[in-house]
């Protein structure tokens, strides 16, 4: 049986060992050292204790990434309460649903969320706390009001001289299966489910990260938190692993536009870059491709002797765009465009593509960039088993199944969904389709629920068709839908490029029709498009930038 140590003990050890190191920085704002984080955690523990919060009570957090958000989350775990991180992009109604469904007693809210929500819609809450300064937005108990008003006095009484590292003593979970947090999946099919993640899943993901990155990331190294911490990908690999490793985490604290991200990369020079494909694709398409798609550059790249040196130079420039100091760029969370991946592979860029799910907190597959196979998403991660539910896994796609300490306990108050997701032998059914080669590399084909059935019974994976369409002239993004036995492509044009080229709507319609003909010329009959439609607005997306497919069905 695997020996699983206490995850909260790792947090405690890191706070004590790295007491005077920089821990958390709000980009262009304050920096907290580990002892500052410990002080904030201790004050929140006093607040929780004196307001009647007990071990196992639920505490929700909803706000943009910030050092104060991180401290509130760490305080929740190390008190023994159950954290309920909520994506700040969710609508007020979604926030009410999650807070009410999770039975949360307290809700921490960020500056924007605080102005959008109505406390009367969450009647079971005992209080709402403002993340930037932990002041009370709403208090429904005298104990909470008193505790907050007298917090500094209580802290001074408990530590009359000063707060030292020997005072740090956190709650240690009683079992690796103890519930640590409930994460509500953003999903793309209506209201999401509450994924119950135990401490073993947090530890296992951190141990995996230590195993694959521990030799390259050291105390004091810097990382940028771009992905929402309320999403498990950002939580595990831009925050928790780095925090227990003594790293220095920077929070952008604002909408991560390409311009802000580029500036932060240049200034912070992160040691590892964690990203979703959309961020990488935007930087490459907007900042790199225009420089290398000139006639002169194309000529040089077609000359065998010179092309190697040119590709090395391009790789240097792309590397510099991400700060130039990273060991590797880890991409995950959604499908990666093949054209962009082929380009990065060709120039020798240090990237890899991983695969995970909220239900696995999140890692399932990974490979270091040096052994990564292009087009795959790596092999089974440390501590996890992965198999394909297919008679011929190498050639016939089947559902991807995984088993190990990363797997969720179940869905909160939803036994039916739990039984459907975790079988009697403990295998988690991901709902994703893929193949696996002889070396164990997994290749994702798409979501099983997205799969379309051709008129001849052929399985069609819309993600593969969209990947090809997204690399065609003037196409920014696409969705392939089915109407009867016909396939229709919804294409959102790159309007910025069209404007720069002086193209009107009629020109764009002609280009999209030409794209359809060129696409059909290279596709098998069952995968050809009967029609394309220009979709003027960007497609709505989840926080991890996957398109919400359920909004786009055949009309």
PyMOL commands that set and color helices and strands:
alter all, ss='L'
color gray80, all
select helices_A, chain A and resi 7-17+34-50+67-79+92-102+111-114+119-121+142-149+151-158+165-167+199-213+232-244+258-268+277-292+295-301+304-321+338-347+358-360+415-421+448-450+462-469+495-500+505-521+525-527+549-551
alter helices_A, ss='H'
color red, helices_A
select strands_A, chain A and resi 22-26+31-33+58-62+82-86+104-109+127-130+135-139+179-184+194-198+222-225+248-251+273-275+329-331+351-353+355-357+362-366+379-380+384-389+398-404+410-411+428-436+442-447+452-453+459-460+475-483+486-493+531-534
alter strands_A, ss='S'
color yellow, strands_A
deselect
rebuild
show_as cartoon
